[in-house]
Structures are given as C-alpha cells and as structure tokens.
Amino acid sequence: MDARSRRSRESLRQAVLALASRTPIADVTASAICTEAGVTRDTFYRHADNPIDLLADALSAEIAETMEMLPSAAAIGEGERALLEHVARRADVYRGAMHPLLAAPLRSNLERSISSGLALWAELHPRIVPEVFAGDPAAMRLAVSYAAAGTVGAIEEWLRSGDRDVERAVRLILAASPEWWLR
C-alpha cells in the first residue's frame, strides 16, 4: 500500500473510532465517516465495504498491536490483561456495537485474536497441553476455539455489566478457564 493509501486508511480508522465512541455503530454512516476523515466516499469504499467492517478493521489493528507482547509474557494472564485493557479503552465503541451481542465482525475479530494468542501460548508452552490434545491439531483447534468463544462471551458480559475493573475481569475469566491453560 502506498503512503497516500496508508494515510487515508489511518484517517478512516480514526474517524470510525471517534464516531463509534459517541454513536452506536449501527447509526454511523459512510458519509459521516468521510466527513470526519476528510476523504471522499470513493476513498471510503476502496478501504471498506461498510462502517462496521471499517470499525472491525480499526479495532483489529489495535488488538494486533496490543497482543505483540504475548511471546514475552510470563503468564497467560498478561495477554488476557492486555486484551481487556484494550477493550476497556474502547468500551464505548464495543458497547455501541452490541445489540445485545457484539456485531459479528467485531466478535469475529476478538475470537480470531484470542484463538491466535492461545494457539501461540500452547506452542510456546507445550508442557501445559493435556495429552488428549497433544499431537492432534484438530483437537487442539477445538480446545482453542472453545476457550476463545467463552472468553468473548465473558467480555460481552463484562461490557454489559458496566464494570470497568480490568483486574477483576482478568481474575474472573482466568478462574473460569480450564486449569491447564494457566499452568
């Protein structure tokens, strides 16, 4: 992507994040994003199909940056904390995308990021993986998918509750997780 396209994409991301922090994403229009970003509708549609997909893209970029710390983490809770701190920073955006569950592209982003993080964690710490999953990629994908979907469900509940205590949410989510992830 050339420099101009990168600037346009970043302007669009910042615009959708700003608008979605004030207005439910279902009510944010492509025109409003274009006005906020100072770009044309043609530019918008070169970068996104709709406001929700653009929001998912913007949040995905932030999550990816947040999760870069995972390989150097001493405990899985550090990754959980980093992700929940991101969600807490963008709580208004995430809450504005819930009706009553997160919009599918945002939910998918979180599940994909958590799945990727869990798979990496298991790869970095193979001794934690129970024998029933070891050496069976399909079984491991099932365990990772189950844990990721449950974590997203817990995050949705945390957002609905209005609780802003990241440490409490980390403790509760880890307490609800299968013990072997925590070894």
MARLOMI-150603 format. One record per residue: x, y, z of N, C-alpha, C, O in turn; residue in three letters; chain; residue number from 1. Coordinates in steps of 0.05 Angstrom, whole numbers. Example, Ala and Ser with C-alpha at 12.3 -4.5 7.8 and 13.67 -1.06 7.14 Angstrom:
<recs>
      npx      npy      npz     capx     capy     capz      cpx      cpy      cpz      opx      opy      opz   type   mol   seq
      264     -114      156      246      -90      156      264      -66      156      285      -66      169    ala     A     1
      257      -45      142      273      -21      143      258        1      157      268       23      161    ser     A     2
</recs>
This chain:
<recs>
      npx      npy      npz     capx     capy     capz      cpx      cpy      cpz      opx      opy      opz   type   mol   seq
       17      -24        0        0        0        0       18       25        0       37       27       16    met     A     1
       12       44      -17       28       68      -19       22       86        5        3       82       20    asp     A     2
       39      106        8       37      124       32       10      138       33       -1      141       54    ala     A     3
        1      147       10      -25      161       10      -48      143       18      -65      151       34    arg     A     4
      -48      119        9      -69       99       16      -67       93       46      -87       90       60    ser     A     5
      -42       91       56      -39       85       85      -50      109      102      -64      104      122    arg     A     6
      -45      133       93      -55      157      107      -86      157      106      -99      163      127    arg     A     7
      -97      151       83     -127      150       80     -138      129       99     -158      134      113    ser     A     8
     -126      105       98     -136       83      115     -135       91      145     -154       86      160    arg     A     9
     -113      103      153     -110      112      181     -130      134      188     -142      133      210    glu     A    10
     -135      152      170     -155      173      174     -183      161      177     -198      169      195    ser     A    11
     -189      142      160     -215      128      162     -217      113      188     -238      114      201    leu     A    12
     -196       99      196     -197       84      222     -202      103      245     -219       97      262    arg     A    13
     -187      125      246     -190      144      268     -218      156      268     -230      160      289    gln     A    14
     -228      162      244     -255      173      242     -277      154      252     -294      162      268    ala     A    15
     -275      129      244     -296      110      253     -294      105      283     -314      102      296    val     A    16
     -269      104      293     -266      100      322     -278      124      338     -291      121      358    leu     A    17
     -273      148      328     -283      172      341     -314      173      340     -327      178      360    ala     A    18
     -325      167      317     -354      167      314     -367      145      330     -388      149      343    leu     A    19
     -355      121      330     -367       98      344     -364      101      374     -378       87      389    ala     A    20
     -347      119      383     -345      123      412     -368      141      422     -374      142      446    ser     A    21
     -381      155      403     -403      173      410     -430      164      401     -451      172      412    arg     A    22
     -431      146      381     -455      137      368     -455      107      364     -434       97      356    thr     A    23
     -477       93      369     -476       64      362     -468       60      333     -477       75      316    pro     A    24
     -452       40      328     -441       36      301     -463       32      281     -460       39      257    ile     A    25
     -486       21      289     -508       17      270     -519       43      259     -531       44      238    ala     A    26
     -514       65      274     -523       91      265     -502      108      251     -508      130      242    asp     A    27
     -478       98      250     -456      112      237     -457      107      207     -458       84      198    val     A    28
     -456      128      191     -458      125      162     -430      129      149     -412      140      161    thr     A    29
     -428      118      125     -404      122      109     -399      152      105     -376      161      106    ala     A    30
     -420      167      100     -418      196       95     -406      210      120     -389      227      117    ser     A    31
     -416      203      143     -406      215      168     -376      209      172     -361      226      180    ala     A    32
     -369      184      166     -340      176      168     -324      192      148     -302      202      155    ile     A    33
     -333      195      124     -319      211      104     -315      240      112     -293      251      109    cys     A    34
     -336      252      123     -334      279      133     -314      281      155     -297      299      155    thr     A    35
     -315      263      174     -297      263      197     -268      259      188     -250      271      199    glu     A    36
     -264      241      169     -237      235      159     -227      254      138     -203      255      133    ala     A    37
     -245      270      127     -236      288      106     -229      274       80     -210      282       66    gly     A    38
     -244      253       74     -239      237       49     -265      235       33     -287      241       43    val     A    39
     -263      225        9     -287      222       -8     -299      194       -3     -287      176        9    thr     A    40
     -324      191      -12     -338      165      -10     -323      144      -26     -321      121      -18    arg     A    41
     -312      152      -48     -296      133      -64     -273      122      -48     -267       98      -49    asp     A    42
     -259      140      -34     -237      131      -16     -247      112        5     -235       91       10    thr     A    43
     -270      119       17     -281      101       37     -285       73       26     -276       53       38    phe     A    44
     -298       71        3     -305       45       -8     -281       30      -20     -283        6      -26    tyr     A    45
     -259       44      -23     -234       30      -31     -222       16       -6     -206       -3       -9    arg     A    46
     -230       25       17     -218       14       42     -237       -3       58     -229      -19       75    his     A    47
     -263       -1       53     -283      -15       70     -309      -19       54     -316       -3       37    ala     A    48
     -323      -40       62     -350      -44       50     -372      -29       64     -392      -21       52    asp     A    49
     -367      -25       90     -388      -12      107     -375       -2      133     -352      -10      139    asn     A    50
     -389       14      149     -377       24      174     -369        2      194     -349        5      207    pro     A    51
     -386      -18      196     -379      -40      215     -354      -54      208     -337      -60      225    ile     A    52
     -350      -60      182     -325      -73      173     -301      -54      178     -280      -64      185    asp     A    53
     -305      -28      173     -283      -10      178     -276       -9      208     -253       -8      215    leu     A    54
     -296       -9      224     -292       -9      253     -277      -34      262     -259      -34      278    leu     A    55
     -286      -57      251     -272      -82      257     -243      -81      248     -225      -91      263    ala     A    56
     -238      -69      225     -210      -66      216     -194      -49      235     -171      -56      242    asp     A    57
     -205      -27      243     -191       -8      261     -185      -22      288     -163      -19      299    ala     A    58
     -205      -35      299     -201      -49      325     -181      -72      322     -165      -78      340    leu     A    59
     -183      -86      300     -164     -109      295     -135      -99      295     -118     -113      305    ser     A    60
     -130      -76      282     -103      -65      282      -94      -59      310      -71      -64      317    ala     A    61
     -112      -48      327     -104      -42      355      -99      -67      370      -80      -69      386    glu     A    62
     -116      -88      366     -113     -113      381      -87     -126      373      -72     -136      390    ile     A    63
      -80     -126      348      -55     -138      338      -32     -125      352      -13     -138      360    ala     A    64
      -32      -99      353      -11      -84      366       -9      -91      396       12      -95      407    glu     A    65
      -32      -93      409      -34      -99      437      -23     -127      443       -9     -131      463    thr     A    66
      -28     -146      425      -21     -174      430        8     -181      422       17     -203      425    met     A    67
       23     -161      412       51     -166      405       67     -174      429       89     -185      426    glu     A    68
       58     -168      453       72     -174      477       70     -203      486       85     -212      503    met     A    69
       52     -218      474       47     -245      483       71     -264      483       75     -278      503    leu     A    70
       88     -264      463      111     -283      464      130     -278      488      143     -297      497    pro     A    71
      131     -254      498      149     -248      521      134     -249      548      146     -244      568    ser     A    72
      108     -255      548       93     -256      572      101     -279      590      108     -301      580    ala     A    73
      101     -274      616      108     -295      635       84     -313      643       88     -335      651    ala     A    74
       60     -302      639       36     -317      646       14     -310      626       14     -287      616    ala     A    75
       -4     -328      622      -26     -324      603      -43     -300      611      -55     -287      594    ile     A    76
      -44     -295      637      -60     -272      647      -50     -245      637      -66     -226      635    gly     A    77
      -25     -244      629      -14     -219      618      -27     -213      591      -34     -190      585    glu     A    78
      -31     -233      575      -45     -229      549      -74     -222      553      -85     -205      539    gly     A    79
      -86     -236      572     -115     -230      578     -117     -201      588     -136     -187      579    glu     A    80
      -99     -193      605     -100     -165      616      -96     -145      593     -110     -125      591    arg     A    81
      -77     -150      575      -72     -132      553      -97     -129      535     -104     -107      527    ala     A    82
     -110     -151      530     -134     -151      513     -156     -136      527     -170     -119      515    leu     A    83
     -160     -141      553     -181     -128      568     -176      -98      572     -194      -82      573    leu     A    84
     -151      -91      574     -144      -62      575     -151      -48      549     -161      -26      549    glu     A    85
     -146      -62      526     -155      -51      500     -186      -48      500     -196      -27      493    his     A    86
     -200      -69      509     -229      -67      509     -239      -45      527     -258      -31      521    val     A    87
     -226      -42      550     -234      -21      569     -229        7      557     -246       25      560    ala     A    88
     -206       10      543     -201       36      530     -222       43      509     -229       66      505    arg     A    89
     -232       22      496     -252       25      474     -280       16      483     -296        8      466    arg     A    90
     -285       16      509     -310        6      519     -335       19      506     -354        5      499    ala     A    91
     -334       45      502     -357       58      489     -361       48      461     -384       45      452    asp     A    92
     -339       43      447     -341       33      419     -353        5      420     -372       -1      405    val     A    93
     -342      -13      437     -353      -40      438     -382      -41      447     -398      -55      436    tyr     A    94
     -388      -25      468     -416      -24      477     -435      -14      455     -458      -23      453    arg     A    95
     -425        5      439     -442       15      417     -445       -4      394     -460        1      375    gly     A    96
     -430      -27      396     -432      -47      375     -447      -72      385     -446      -93      372    ala     A    97
     -460      -70      408     -474      -93      420     -504      -88      417     -515      -67      424    met     A    98
     -518     -109      408     -547     -108      405     -560     -135      408     -572     -143      388    his     A    99
     -559     -151      428     -545     -148      453     -517     -159      453     -501     -154      471    pro     A   100
     -510     -174      431     -483     -185      428     -467     -167      410     -478     -150      395    leu     A   101
     -441     -170      410     -424     -155      392     -431     -160      363     -439     -183      356    leu     A   102
     -429     -140      347     -433     -143      318     -414     -165      308     -391     -166      318    ala     A   103
     -423     -181      290     -407     -205      281     -378     -198      273     -361     -213      281    ala     A   104
     -372     -177      258     -344     -172      251     -327     -166      276     -303     -174      276    pro     A   105
     -338     -153      296     -322     -147      320     -318     -172      337     -297     -177      347    leu     A   106
     -340     -188      339     -338     -213      354     -318     -231      341     -301     -244      354    arg     A   107
     -319     -233      314     -300     -250      299     -271     -241      304     -253     -257      307    ser     A   108
     -267     -214      304     -240     -204      309     -230     -213      336     -207     -223      338    asn     A   109
     -246     -210      356     -237     -218      383     -232     -248      384     -211     -256      395    leu     A   110
     -250     -264      374     -246     -293      374     -221     -301      359     -205     -317      368    glu     A   111
     -216     -288      336     -193     -295      320     -167     -287      335     -148     -302      335    arg     A   112
     -167     -263      347     -144     -254      362     -138     -272      387     -115     -279      392    ser     A   113
     -159     -279      401     -156     -296      424     -147     -323      416     -129     -335      428    ile     A   114
     -159     -334      395     -151     -361      385     -122     -361      377     -107     -379      384    ser     A   115
     -114     -340      363      -86     -338      354      -67     -337      379      -47     -350      379    ser     A   116
      -75     -321      398      -59     -319      423      -57     -345      438      -36     -352      448    gly     A   117
      -80     -358      440      -80     -384      455      -63     -405      440      -48     -420      452    leu     A   118
      -66     -406      414      -50     -425      398      -20     -419      401       -4     -438      404    ala     A   119
      -13     -394      401       15     -386      405       24     -394      432       46     -404      436    leu     A   120
        7     -389      452       14     -395      480       19     -425      483       39     -434      495    trp     A   121
        2     -442      471        6     -471      473       31     -479      458       45     -498      467    ala     A   122
       37     -466      436       61     -472      421       86     -465      437      106     -479      437    glu     A   123
       85     -442      450      108     -432      466      111     -449      492      133     -450      503    leu     A   124
       89     -460      501       89     -475      527       77     -503      523       56     -508      535    his     A   125
       89     -520      507       76     -546      501       72     -564      525       55     -582      524    pro     A   126
       86     -559      547       83     -576      570       56     -572      584       48     -589      600    arg     A   127
       42     -550      578       16     -546      591       -6     -561      577      -27     -566      589    ile     A   128
       -2     -569      552      -23     -581      536      -29     -610      546      -10     -626      546    val     A   129
      -54     -616      553      -61     -643      562      -56     -663      540      -57     -657      516    pro     A   130
      -50     -687      548      -43     -708      529      -65     -712      508      -59     -719      485    glu     A   131
      -90     -709      516     -113     -713      497     -112     -694      473     -122     -701      452    val     A   132
      -99     -671      476      -96     -652      454      -69     -653      440      -67     -646      417    phe     A   133
      -49     -662      454      -22     -663      444      -20     -680      419      -30     -702      418    ala     A   134
       -8     -669      398       -4     -684      373      -29     -687      357      -29     -701      336    gly     A   135
      -51     -674      364      -76     -676      350      -85     -648      343     -100     -636      358    asp     A   136
      -77     -638      319      -83     -610      312     -113     -604      313     -121     -582      321    pro     A   137
     -130     -623      304     -159     -618      304     -169     -615      332     -186     -598      338    ala     A   138
     -160     -632      350     -168     -630      378     -159     -604      391     -173     -591      406    ala     A   139
     -134     -595      384     -124     -570      395     -140     -547      385     -145     -528      400    met     A   140
     -147     -547      359     -164     -526      348     -190     -524      363     -201     -503      368    arg     A   141
     -202     -547      369     -227     -548      384     -224     -535      412     -240     -519      420    leu     A   142
     -202     -542      426     -197     -531      452     -193     -500      451     -203     -485      467    ala     A   143
     -178     -492      431     -173     -463      427     -199     -448      420     -204     -427      431    val     A   144
     -215     -460      402     -240     -447      394     -259     -445      418     -272     -424      421    ser     A   145
     -260     -466      434     -278     -466      457     -270     -444      477     -286     -428      486    tyr     A   146
     -244     -442      482     -234     -422      501     -238     -394      490     -245     -376      505    ala     A   147
     -233     -390      465     -235     -363      453     -264     -354      453     -270     -331      461    ala     A   148
     -283     -371      445     -311     -364      445     -321     -358      473     -337     -339      477    ala     A   149
     -312     -374      492     -320     -369      520     -309     -342      530     -323     -328      545    gly     A   150
     -285     -336      523     -273     -311      531     -288     -287      519     -293     -267      533    thr     A   151
     -295     -289      494     -311     -268      481     -338     -265      495     -347     -242      500    val     A   152
     -351     -287      502     -376     -286      516     -372     -272      543     -389     -256      552    gly     A   153
     -350     -278      557     -345     -265      583     -340     -235      579     -349     -219      595    ala     A   154
     -326     -228      558     -321     -199      552     -347     -185      546     -351     -162      556    ile     A   155
     -365     -197      531     -391     -185      526     -406     -181      552     -418     -160      556    glu     A   156
     -406     -200      569     -420     -198      595     -407     -175      612     -421     -160      624    glu     A   157
     -381     -174      612     -366     -153      626     -374     -126      616     -379     -107      631    trp     A   158
     -375     -123      589     -383      -97      577     -412      -90      585     -418      -67      592    leu     A   159
     -430     -110      584     -458     -105      591     -461      -96      621     -478      -80      627    arg     A   160
     -443     -107      638     -445     -101      666     -437      -72      673     -445      -62      694    ser     A   161
     -422      -60      655     -412      -33      661     -388      -32      679     -378      -11      685    gly     A   162
     -379      -55      688     -355      -57      705     -331      -48      690     -327      -57      667    asp     A   163
     -315      -32      701     -290      -22      688     -265      -34      701     -243      -26      693    arg     A   164
     -268      -52      720     -246      -63      734     -233      -86      718     -242     -108      719    asp     A   165
     -211      -78      704     -197      -98      687     -186     -121      703     -188     -144      695    val     A   166
     -174     -115      726     -161     -136      742     -182     -156      752     -177     -180      752    glu     A   167
     -205     -147      759     -226     -165      768     -236     -182      745     -240     -206      748    arg     A   168
     -239     -170      721     -247     -185      698     -227     -206      690     -234     -229      684    ala     A   169
     -201     -199      692     -180     -218      686     -181     -242      705     -181     -265      697    val     A   170
     -184     -236      731     -186     -257      751     -210     -275      746     -207     -300      748    arg     A   171
     -233     -264      740     -257     -280      736     -255     -297      710     -262     -320      710    leu     A   172
     -245     -285      689     -242     -301      664     -221     -323      668     -226     -345      659    ile     A   173
     -199     -318      681     -179     -339      685     -190     -360      704     -185     -384      701    leu     A   174
     -206     -352      724     -218     -372      742     -238     -390      728     -241     -413      735    ala     A   175
     -251     -380      707     -270     -395      691     -256     -412      670     -269     -430      658    ala     A   176
     -231     -408      665     -216     -422      644     -207     -449      653     -202     -453      677    ser     A   177
     -204     -468      635     -193     -494      642     -166     -490      655     -149     -475      646    pro     A   178
     -161     -505      677     -137     -501      692     -111     -505      676      -91     -492      681    glu     A   179
     -112     -523      656      -87     -528      642      -76     -504      627      -52     -502      622    trp     A   180
      -94     -486      619      -84     -461      605      -67     -445      624      -49     -430      615    trp     A   181
      -72     -447      650      -59     -430      670      -32     -441      680      -18     -427      695    leu     A   182
      -26     -465      673       -1     -477      683       24     -462      674       46     -469      681    arg     A   183
</recs>
